[in-house]
Amino acid sequence: MIDVILYSVLNTLVACLVIGGIALLIWKIIIDRRTKKVIELINSDAWNNEGTNNPVVDLYVSIGRKCEWGKYIDLLNEEEKIVFFLMYMDGEVNNGGYEQYFLEGHAKYAQDTQNALKTIGADKLALITQRAIKAYEEKDYDLLCKLSDEYYEQEYPRHPDVLYELLYKYVTDNKEKFIRE
């Protein structure tokens, strides 16, 4: 009798693993297709870098889903990490400042994010972020607050999407790295 129960439990576990594996494979295919559609939109020049239909945001959402919003960051290649780190930081800093970015557990990616800013040519934002990392490490929250304002003022004086423009150029220059057949 115990053998029958164990056999039944084992079969159920195997079935769950197989179904889970199939579901994961299907999810990966869906995410890769979504990413490919975003890159095709970028290639078509259908996006004029204005308005709300921003393929960089769409790409970020696709990448975020792929890595479960940072939970499985190692699933991303270097180019995808750059988009993810920068868009995530930008959203956090613009929503609640560097304080929110660091205090919600993103400090472990701060140096990667600063390097990503340099990679796309956002040198001034990289310097501000470098100073913010130091302020956070020294627990200087007043300076962190001032640097949040400086980030916002640096990014937004001439156009509300400076970071998006740099990311758009980065993605178009590296589009083959975002498509996996």
Phi, psi and omega per residue, in radians:
M1 nan -0.759 3.128
I2 -1.110 -0.651 3.096
D3 -1.052 -0.712 -3.137
V4 -1.138 -0.751 -3.140
I5 -1.141 -0.809 3.118
L6 -1.066 -0.733 3.118
Y7 -1.089 -0.731 3.137
S8 -1.143 -0.769 3.112
V9 -1.112 -0.773 3.135
L10 -1.079 -0.769 3.099
N11 -1.074 -0.692 3.121
T12 -1.130 -0.764 3.113
L13 -1.090 -0.779 3.114
V14 -1.070 -0.762 3.128
A15 -1.074 -0.729 3.115
C16 -1.105 -0.739 3.121
L17 -1.116 -0.743 3.130
V18 -1.127 -0.816 -3.140
I19 -1.104 -0.742 3.110
G20 -1.077 -0.736 3.112
G21 -1.114 -0.725 3.110
I22 -1.133 -0.755 3.130
A23 -1.081 -0.724 3.117
L24 -1.118 -0.727 3.106
L25 -1.094 -0.778 3.121
I26 -1.090 -0.761 3.120
W27 -1.044 -0.748 3.122
K28 -1.083 -0.733 3.124
I29 -1.100 -0.745 3.136
I30 -1.100 -0.801 -3.140
I31 -1.100 -0.791 3.140
D32 -1.094 -0.663 3.100
R33 -1.170 -0.707 3.112
R34 -1.092 -0.770 3.111
T35 -1.067 -0.752 3.140
K36 -1.087 -0.685 3.108
K37 -1.120 -0.677 3.111
V38 -1.119 -0.769 3.121
I39 -1.114 -0.675 3.090
E40 -1.086 -0.675 3.087
L41 -1.097 -0.760 3.102
I42 -1.074 -0.767 3.139
N43 -1.114 -0.546 -3.051
S44 -1.365 -0.128 -3.060
D45 1.034 0.374 3.109
A46 -1.237 -0.404 3.117
W47 -1.629 2.227 -3.095
N48 -1.754 0.331 3.085
N49 1.181 0.367 3.088
E50 -2.422 2.831 3.089
G51 1.507 -2.966 -3.040
T52 -1.661 -0.241 3.135
N53 -1.509 1.304 -3.049
N54 -1.721 1.974 -3.106
P55 -1.154 -0.389 3.079
V56 -1.160 -0.709 3.082
V57 -1.143 -0.758 3.112
D58 -1.065 -0.724 3.112
L59 -1.118 -0.744 3.103
Y60 -1.029 -0.767 3.123
V61 -1.100 -0.746 3.107
S62 -1.085 -0.779 3.126
I63 -1.167 -0.719 3.115
G64 -1.046 -0.736 3.099
R65 -1.155 -0.679 -3.119
K66 -1.036 -0.721 -3.100
C67 -1.770 0.261 -3.096
E68 0.885 0.870 3.057
W69 0.970 0.746 3.030
G70 1.767 -0.198 -3.123
K71 -1.112 -0.652 -3.139
Y72 -2.124 0.996 -3.053
I73 -1.042 -0.482 -3.121
D74 -1.205 -0.190 3.060
L75 -1.284 -0.258 -3.072
L76 -1.614 2.545 2.992
N77 -1.410 3.059 -3.042
E78 -1.062 -0.688 -3.121
E79 -1.176 -0.711 3.095
E80 -1.145 -0.662 3.108
K81 -1.084 -0.690 3.131
I82 -1.042 -0.843 3.123
V83 -1.085 -0.797 -3.104
F84 -1.099 -0.893 -3.100
F85 -1.030 -0.778 -3.061
L86 -1.252 -0.759 -3.137
M87 -1.178 -0.659 3.141
Y88 -1.146 -0.837 3.136
M89 -1.083 -0.774 -3.118
D90 -1.025 -0.764 3.116
G91 -1.096 -0.751 -3.131
E92 -1.178 -0.823 -3.097
V93 -1.142 -0.725 -3.141
N94 -1.272 -0.368 3.138
N95 -1.561 -0.709 -3.073
G96 -2.547 0.274 3.108
G97 1.395 3.100 3.080
Y98 -1.054 -0.502 3.122
E99 -0.977 -0.846 -3.141
Q100 -1.120 -0.762 -3.136
Y101 -0.984 -0.858 -3.094
F102 -1.338 -0.761 -3.026
L103 -1.275 -0.265 3.063
E104 -1.634 0.296 2.976
G105 1.608 0.323 -3.083
H106 -1.723 0.090 -3.124
A107 -1.021 -0.548 -3.098
K108 -1.129 -0.346 3.119
Y109 -1.855 0.096 -3.042
A110 -1.084 -0.770 -3.132
Q111 -1.159 -0.707 3.071
D112 -1.079 -0.665 3.135
T113 -1.173 -0.745 3.100
Q114 -1.071 -0.757 3.100
N115 -1.100 -0.649 3.110
A116 -1.122 -0.688 3.079
L117 -1.039 -0.749 3.093
K118 -1.113 -0.715 -3.102
T119 -1.026 -0.700 -3.102
I120 -1.538 -0.046 3.100
G121 1.627 0.269 3.102
A122 -1.610 1.113 -2.998
D123 -1.109 -0.708 -3.133
K124 -1.168 -0.727 3.091
L125 -1.142 -0.594 3.097
A126 -1.118 -0.721 3.115
L127 -1.147 -0.735 3.100
I128 -1.083 -0.743 3.139
T129 -1.147 -0.679 3.084
Q130 -1.041 -0.777 3.110
R131 -1.140 -0.625 3.118
A132 -1.158 -0.690 3.105
I133 -1.048 -0.793 -3.140
K134 -1.129 -0.757 3.125
A135 -1.068 -0.710 3.115
Y136 -1.129 -0.788 3.133
E137 -1.079 -0.573 3.141
E138 -1.579 0.042 -3.126
K139 0.995 0.633 3.101
D140 -1.648 1.442 -3.030
Y141 -1.283 -0.420 3.048
D142 -1.159 -0.783 3.098
L143 -1.136 -0.679 3.127
L144 -1.032 -0.715 3.106
C145 -1.132 -0.760 3.117
K146 -1.117 -0.665 3.134
L147 -1.207 -0.534 3.054
S148 -1.082 -0.775 3.088
D149 -1.111 -0.709 3.134
E150 -1.113 -0.709 3.088
Y151 -1.021 -0.855 -3.099
Y152 -1.097 -0.778 3.137
E153 -1.157 -0.620 -3.139
Q154 -1.218 -0.680 -3.068
E155 -1.368 -0.591 -2.902
Y156 -1.884 0.073 -3.067
P157 -1.188 -0.597 -3.052
R158 -1.840 -0.399 -3.123
H159 -2.899 2.420 -3.073
P160 -1.249 -0.083 -3.077
D161 -2.216 0.698 -3.122
V162 -1.013 -0.849 3.138
L163 -1.079 -0.719 3.128
Y164 -1.101 -0.665 3.116
E165 -1.101 -0.770 3.120
L166 -1.155 -0.697 3.098
L167 -1.159 -0.689 3.114
Y168 -1.034 -0.790 3.101
K169 -1.092 -0.757 3.134
Y170 -1.056 -0.794 -3.122
V171 -1.139 -0.770 -3.135
T172 -1.149 -0.592 3.107
D173 -1.276 -0.340 -3.079
N174 -2.216 0.443 -2.990
K175 -0.998 -0.526 -3.130
E176 -1.155 -0.371 -3.139
K177 -1.368 -0.229 -3.098
F178 -1.718 -0.138 -3.102
I179 -1.936 2.183 3.071
R180 -2.087 2.031 -3.128
E181 -1.370 nan nan
